Amino acid sequence: MRYVAIFAVITFFSSVTPAQNAFTYEEQKLVKSFQKRTTDYANTRVKIERRLPKLPKAATIEQIAAHKSTLQAAIQKARANERPGKIFTPEAAAMIRRMIRREFTDTWDGSEIRASVLEAETQGAVVRINTPYPDSAELVEMSPTLLLSLPQLPKGLRYRFIGRSLVLMDRDNALIIDYMTNALP
Amino acid sequence: MNRISAGFISLLLALAVSLPSVYAQGAAADSSGSGRSLKLTLPVAADSVKFVSMGDTGTGSRQQHELAKVMLDYHAVFPFEFVILTGDNMYGSEKPEDFKRKFEDVYRPLLDKGVKFYASLGNHDEAIQRHYELFNMGGDEYYKFKKGDAAFFALNSNYMDKEQIEWMHKEMGSDNSRWKFVFMHHPPYSSGGKHGSLMSIRRVTEPLFLQHGINAVFTGHDHFYERIMPQQGIYYFVTGAGGRIRRGDIKRGSPLTAVGFDRDLSFMMVELAKDLLHFQVISRAGETVDSAALVRQTQQE
């Protein structure tokens, strides 16, 4: 384990542009299927958004807010029967827990990430599928090194911590698409 | 001149220019009509790039309005063209009326004078802010713009993924401006007791800043003003006192601090004159809390 950690640090510093971490052979299959499910959501969202009035380039703040809530309602309707764990399947969730734990033990950022997450003002945020993240709650910053160690998401989908849960959130309508509990070691 | 020697010369210059006697040199007549005595240490050259950096503004509070009034007064003698916002542009809810109350109402006199605001996103900001016309983000969470001989890179430090890192590498690497600046919310270096230096951000960004010759980095998140001692030749500033103050939060005796001010709100005025970056930091009371001229670093061969 120690050699893996040293190798990871050397690799990190020898490359100026940090790259997405490589996954183990066993992880690759799970990562691929996880990414397919996230892409499926992203494609559905694009289809739904295409049916809505387009946001003008020079939109007013009223138009921006209206677009967000219309998109939110349309996606909530389309995903009304979704249940948690469809994207974060038990296998995918277990793998992501392992990846986060590895990041916490192999780098120096673990305590910083934990402090950011647990001190964040996320009052009012409910970890429930198809529920909007409140605009008044703080968005916990995601450590770049942690993001590089997790499977990459399609544009517009985000990982976010709410307490010890990790959620998948849609950047543009703030809906919680899926979540997994006990993600933070 | 390499980064280290430029940093040392800048430190000497900064110490010299920070002396109170210099205030008289740059003292400007108050043409704002406020009756406030405005002391200017900046050269106010005709063709220079002039801007303001501040962050953590979005409260709509009385104090934020008062600081905006001081900014307006200074604009009369130091006509800055634009403001870079280092994030947390909107605390609490982000309804259309909030954008009006926490931004437009506060800065309306400056907006009416044609001052543009360029925003970066903080941990209290929703990504939809990138579409808000008055934040000039062009629909992007991270973006670049140029003014004169300077390039400004606005980063989203709240979600710095692979895509953004690749963008930084490409855009910073291909830019040949005389000055290159980054502004973002989270500080790679800070002496804040509440937050302080964000190591995870530093670990990813600093190698890129060094490789691509970034001269200065403006951040917020910690609610005070701090000029950091040059780090590997790069100048870092925490300008997070635009709307909230965390009194006494700068760790006393921190080796990072060149100058710190955590007693009141403040904003930082910057002027680029060829190879010198002049700056002056003004508090809500109108006093100068820091002022210096820093030498532009050149890439180490």
HADDOCK unambig.tbl for C-alpha pairs under 7 A between the chains (distance, minus, plus):
assign (segid A and resid 16 and name CA) (segid B and resid 207 and name CA) 5.93 0.50 0.50
assign (segid A and resid 16 and name CA) (segid B and resid 208 and name CA) 6.37 0.50 0.50
assign (segid A and resid 17 and name CA) (segid B and resid 165 and name CA) 6.98 0.50 0.50
assign (segid A and resid 17 and name CA) (segid B and resid 169 and name CA) 6.81 0.50 0.50
assign (segid A and resid 18 and name CA) (segid B and resid 204 and name CA) 6.94 0.50 0.50
assign (segid A and resid 19 and name CA) (segid B and resid 162 and name CA) 6.83 0.50 0.50
assign (segid A and resid 20 and name CA) (segid B and resid 162 and name CA) 6.55 0.50 0.50
assign (segid A and resid 58 and name CA) (segid B and resid 133 and name CA) 6.30 0.50 0.50
assign (segid A and resid 60 and name CA) (segid B and resid 132 and name CA) 6.95 0.50 0.50
assign (segid A and resid 61 and name CA) (segid B and resid 96 and name CA) 5.54 0.50 0.50
assign (segid A and resid 61 and name CA) (segid B and resid 132 and name CA) 6.07 0.50 0.50
assign (segid A and resid 62 and name CA) (segid B and resid 96 and name CA) 5.61 0.50 0.50
assign (segid A and resid 65 and name CA) (segid B and resid 96 and name CA) 6.95 0.50 0.50
assign (segid A and resid 109 and name CA) (segid B and resid 200 and name CA) 6.07 0.50 0.50
assign (segid A and resid 135 and name CA) (segid B and resid 93 and name CA) 5.29 0.50 0.50
assign (segid A and resid 135 and name CA) (segid B and resid 94 and name CA) 5.99 0.50 0.50
assign (segid A and resid 135 and name CA) (segid B and resid 126 and name CA) 6.91 0.50 0.50
assign (segid A and resid 136 and name CA) (segid B and resid 92 and name CA) 4.02 0.50 0.50
assign (segid A and resid 136 and name CA) (segid B and resid 93 and name CA) 4.12 0.50 0.50
assign (segid A and resid 136 and name CA) (segid B and resid 94 and name CA) 6.86 0.50 0.50
assign (segid A and resid 137 and name CA) (segid B and resid 92 and name CA) 6.71 0.50 0.50
assign (segid A and resid 138 and name CA) (segid B and resid 123 and name CA) 5.76 0.50 0.50
assign (segid A and resid 138 and name CA) (segid B and resid 124 and name CA) 4.80 0.50 0.50
assign (segid A and resid 139 and name CA) (segid B and resid 123 and name CA) 5.00 0.50 0.50
assign (segid A and resid 139 and name CA) (segid B and resid 124 and name CA) 6.03 0.50 0.50
assign (segid A and resid 140 and name CA) (segid B and resid 123 and name CA) 6.20 0.50 0.50
assign (segid A and resid 141 and name CA) (segid B and resid 123 and name CA) 6.12 0.50 0.50
assign (segid A and resid 141 and name CA) (segid B and resid 158 and name CA) 4.41 0.50 0.50
assign (segid A and resid 141 and name CA) (segid B and resid 159 and name CA) 6.25 0.50 0.50
assign (segid A and resid 142 and name CA) (segid B and resid 158 and name CA) 6.06 0.50 0.50
assign (segid A and resid 142 and name CA) (segid B and resid 159 and name CA) 5.53 0.50 0.50
assign (segid A and resid 143 and name CA) (segid B and resid 200 and name CA) 5.79 0.50 0.50
assign (segid A and resid 144 and name CA) (segid B and resid 160 and name CA) 5.21 0.50 0.50
assign (segid A and resid 144 and name CA) (segid B and resid 161 and name CA) 5.93 0.50 0.50
assign (segid A and resid 144 and name CA) (segid B and resid 200 and name CA) 6.41 0.50 0.50
assign (segid A and resid 144 and name CA) (segid B and resid 201 and name CA) 6.56 0.50 0.50
assign (segid A and resid 144 and name CA) (segid B and resid 204 and name CA) 6.98 0.50 0.50
assign (segid A and resid 145 and name CA) (segid B and resid 200 and name CA) 6.43 0.50 0.50
assign (segid A and resid 147 and name CA) (segid B and resid 161 and name CA) 5.95 0.50 0.50
assign (segid A and resid 148 and name CA) (segid B and resid 161 and name CA) 6.69 0.50 0.50
assign (segid A and resid 148 and name CA) (segid B and resid 162 and name CA) 6.45 0.50 0.50
assign (segid A and resid 171 and name CA) (segid B and resid 127 and name CA) 6.44 0.50 0.50
assign (segid A and resid 172 and name CA) (segid B and resid 127 and name CA) 6.76 0.50 0.50
assign (segid A and resid 172 and name CA) (segid B and resid 128 and name CA) 6.28 0.50 0.50
